[in-house]
C-alpha cells in the first residue's frame, strides 16, 4: 500500500496534530486532545492529480471499502 501511495504523491511537509494516538490493532486512531503536550507526528503528501483517483481506489480496496460505500466521501 505504501508504495502505491508514494508513486502517486509528493511529500509536502511534516505534519503535527494535537491528539492522542491509540492502538486499535490493525488501524490506529487519533483523538483530538486539549493537552498541548499530546502530539501525533506524521507526514503530509499531495496526491498527483493525474493519478489521485487510482491511489484512493487502492486505499479503498485495501480497507475493504467498495464503490457503493460513502463512509469516507
Backbone bond lengths (Angstrom), bond angles and torsions (degrees), N, CA, C in turn:
res aa  C-N    CA-C-N  psi(-1)  N-CA   C-N-CA  omega(-1)  CA-C   N-CA-C  phi
1 X - - - 1.445 - - 1.534 110.18 -
2 X 1.306 115.78 -45.75 1.462 120.41 -178.05 1.533 111.08 -56.88
3 X 1.324 117.00 -43.71 1.463 121.07 -179.70 1.529 111.75 -63.71
4 X 1.329 116.54 -39.95 1.468 120.34 178.49 1.525 110.14 -60.06
5 X 1.309 116.94 -45.18 1.466 120.59 -179.52 1.523 111.81 -69.01
6 X 1.326 117.62 -41.83 1.463 120.24 -178.91 1.525 111.88 -64.37
7 X 1.320 117.96 -35.66 1.463 120.59 179.79 1.524 111.95 -71.41
8 X 1.321 118.11 -17.11 1.465 121.76 -176.36 1.526 112.88 -118.01
9 X 1.327 115.97 23.35 1.466 119.11 -179.21 1.523 110.95 -151.54
10 X 1.320 114.28 168.84 1.459 122.22 177.12 1.526 108.68 -127.98
11 X 1.338 117.72 138.12 1.460 119.12 177.05 1.529 110.77 -66.37
12 X 1.333 115.80 138.88 1.462 121.57 180.00 1.528 109.73 -106.77
13 X 1.333 116.33 -53.72 1.461 119.54 -177.98 1.529 110.24 -170.40
14 X 1.295 113.89 173.10 1.462 121.23 169.10 1.525 106.27 -71.17
15 X 1.324 116.96 148.09 1.464 120.07 -178.96 1.527 109.92 -126.25
16 X 1.315 115.87 138.92 1.464 122.55 178.02 1.515 108.95 -124.83
17 X 1.323 116.14 139.68 1.459 121.89 177.82 1.520 107.69 -134.86
18 X 1.328 116.76 127.35 1.456 120.38 177.62 1.520 107.59 -76.88
19 X 1.344 114.94 95.77 1.463 120.47 -173.23 1.522 110.34 -161.91
20 X 1.323 114.79 169.78 1.471 122.93 171.82 1.516 107.13 -105.37
21 X 1.326 116.95 139.07 1.451 122.19 179.13 1.522 108.70 -104.71
22 X 1.339 116.18 130.05 1.463 122.13 -178.39 1.518 110.45 -118.71
23 X 1.326 115.77 141.40 1.458 122.25 177.88 1.520 108.41 -88.55
24 X 1.335 116.73 110.53 1.460 121.54 179.22 1.527 111.19 -104.21
25 X 1.314 116.03 18.43 1.456 119.52 -178.60 1.510 110.00 96.57
26 X 1.331 116.25 -107.65 1.459 120.59 -176.13 1.528 113.13 -67.60
27 X 1.345 117.39 -34.05 1.460 121.51 -178.93 1.523 109.69 -128.76
28 X 1.333 116.98 141.80 1.471 119.24 174.60 1.529 110.33 -82.54
29 X 1.324 115.60 165.39 1.457 120.77 176.18 1.525 108.19 -133.33
30 X 1.327 116.23 134.25 1.459 121.97 175.15 1.518 107.86 -107.69
31 X 1.328 115.46 129.63 1.463 121.28 178.76 1.522 107.35 -119.74
32 X 1.313 115.81 124.03 1.462 121.76 -178.98 1.530 109.58 -53.77
33 X 1.340 115.19 138.43 1.458 121.51 -177.96 1.528 109.97 -123.70
34 X 1.313 116.12 149.58 1.463 120.94 174.83 1.527 111.74 -87.86
35 X 1.326 116.85 -9.08 1.457 122.29 -178.29 1.531 109.56 -85.90
36 X 1.334 119.05 115.72 1.462 121.54 -179.10 1.531 113.34 -60.27
37 X 1.325 117.99 -19.67 1.462 120.89 179.25 1.533 112.26 -77.01
38 X 1.319 117.46 -16.44 1.465 122.03 178.90 1.526 108.74 -85.84
39 X 1.324 116.67 107.16 1.459 120.89 -176.86 1.525 110.06 -133.41
40 X 1.316 115.62 129.30 1.461 122.25 173.10 1.524 105.97 -102.91
41 X 1.329 116.55 126.38 1.461 122.35 -178.26 1.517 109.04 -104.52
42 X 1.319 116.20 136.74 1.460 120.16 178.81 1.506 111.02 -152.99
43 X 1.311 115.37 -161.99 1.454 121.93 179.51 1.522 108.89 -129.51
44 X 1.332 116.18 144.46 1.457 122.21 178.87 1.529 108.51 -108.29
45 X 1.330 115.57 128.48 1.466 121.44 179.51 1.524 109.24 -122.87
46 X 1.326 116.48 145.99 1.460 122.44 174.35 1.521 107.98 -103.38
47 X 1.325 116.67 126.73 1.456 120.35 177.99 1.521 110.32 -71.79
48 X 1.316 115.76 140.55 1.462 122.37 174.99 1.527 107.74 -63.20
49 X 1.333 118.86 121.48 1.475 120.99 -177.67 1.528 113.40 -56.10
50 X 1.336 117.24 -29.75 1.461 120.40 -179.39 1.522 112.44 -74.65
51 X 1.343 116.67 -24.67 1.462 120.60 -174.59 1.524 113.82 -127.06
52 X 1.336 116.95 9.10 1.467 120.72 -177.91 1.514 112.79 -59.96
53 X 1.330 116.35 -41.25 1.464 120.13 -179.67 1.536 110.69 -61.29
54 X 1.336 116.85 -40.79 1.465 120.68 178.33 1.529 110.85 -63.15
55 X 1.326 116.22 -41.84 1.459 120.18 -179.54 1.524 111.10 -64.47
56 X 1.342 116.97 -44.72 1.471 120.02 179.10 1.524 111.13 -66.04
57 X 1.323 117.56 -36.97 1.468 120.81 177.07 1.521 110.29 -63.83
58 X 1.326 117.74 -38.82 1.467 121.22 178.27 1.529 111.14 -65.86
59 X 1.330 116.53 -39.53 1.472 120.37 176.98 1.526 109.68 -64.17
60 X 1.334 116.75 -45.78 1.463 120.42 179.24 1.523 110.99 -58.87
61 X 1.328 116.81 -44.49 1.471 120.46 179.72 1.524 110.42 -63.01
62 X 1.330 116.22 -43.30 1.468 121.39 179.31 1.527 111.42 -60.46
63 X 1.327 116.77 -37.37 1.466 121.86 -177.74 1.524 113.18 -90.79
64 X 1.337 116.92 1.51 1.463 120.38 176.82 1.517 113.76 77.90
65 X 1.326 116.92 26.09 1.461 121.66 179.12 1.525 108.05 -99.32
66 X 1.332 116.96 123.52 1.467 118.39 179.15 1.521 110.89 -94.72
67 X 1.325 116.20 172.17 1.465 121.88 -174.49 1.525 113.97 -59.44
68 X 1.323 118.36 -29.89 1.454 121.35 -178.07 1.523 114.22 -79.34
69 X 1.330 117.35 -8.49 1.458 121.77 -178.67 1.524 110.88 -85.58
70 X 1.308 116.86 133.69 1.465 120.95 178.64 1.527 110.61 -112.27
71 X 1.312 116.55 21.35 1.465 121.61 -175.51 1.532 113.02 -55.60
72 X 1.326 117.48 -39.11 1.462 120.73 -174.41 1.519 113.95 -111.20
73 X 1.326 118.28 0.48 1.471 118.43 -175.36 1.489 110.49 -130.40
